[in-house]
């Protein structure tokens, strides 16, 4: 027997108490009657019905979609890097232990590109992301891949290209090529020099900020339109920090944020230096970095934070009673359909964020193709975790946990507590915005979820 009152959350919405019922997805202004019901074991929130957080999947549908609708392939060109960032997710795995750092060879890269061509015939557009290590160490492979696809693209398929780089090697010879091929660059930059150079360093702990800024200034001067449209930034916020410093820095620079993460090495460092137990879980830009309470914003400030408002759009269906038989947290993707990650040896992994050493996420290779039996194994493992932890959580409809977080999902663990707190804050902001802004519907219709 499940207790529905466990799926309820009382929200302090700026002086008004609101009861959110996760079971039927409704909100009610909290009063004494509801309090008595929650206290009463025979009350309306105690019965045998419950929403099971579980996923029923159609393996045949996955086979069909993954065979010809690939929209994003991430290719790891090299495991090598000219930097030694202290929070790097590969810090221990690759660099500290002096493991042999591999590059993808041209035969494997050619097979990878042929695999992408064959599996994207029904996609309107396919994004190719070049990844590392530092992919600019193998600029020759980037050119090979782009030009190979141009020659092979007999059907006029649209390919877009992007790479994730630390920015230290971005000389104008590279940029001339990127401008010509319209390649997007995601550059790792953590903020002003005194923040960036704390952890983003070369071998030997030498700083990197000055070199990155020198390259960016050259790009902006020669190709201002390209710089504005095709350059974005990936920032990692590292304690001890002030949220306002990186926010102000990037606001003035008019750059876009991507995801922010904390790797295993940095988690250990934080625990040792700052007594923080983070378990390596991921922070998101919108909530942890620039989350501002809307009650403290005027209307102009609201519009400046339109991206955060857009992220609240996922709460729009609150109040519409919904009793699905099964609910899968919204953060989970459909394996092999939206994107794949191809390692230097040609093995296919779920995405670039998973633990490469975990065989659970290995989904085949570019020679023999997908191993769909691994999807069955992955879903079985996932559903066991969700059934044990998520069916009793009030925030399950909005959870951003995904396959990359499976080892962190524990109802009373730090990761789940952090996400529930994040959802609570966002939900309060959403309700305050909905009931106190006359332009709510207009604004929500004009923004989209990132």
Beta strands, then each sheet from edge to edge (+ up, - down):
strand 1: 8-13
strand 2: 16-21
strand 3: 26-29
strand 4: 52-53
strand 5: 72-76
strand 6: 125-131
strand 7: 158-165
strand 8: 184-188
strand 9: 231-234
strand 10: 326-327
strand 11: 340-342
strand 12: 347-349
strand 13: 362-365
strand 14: 369-370
sheet 1: 1+ 2- 3+
sheet 2: 4+ 10+
sheet 3: 9+ 8+ 7+ 6+ 5+ 11+ 12- 13+ 14-
end
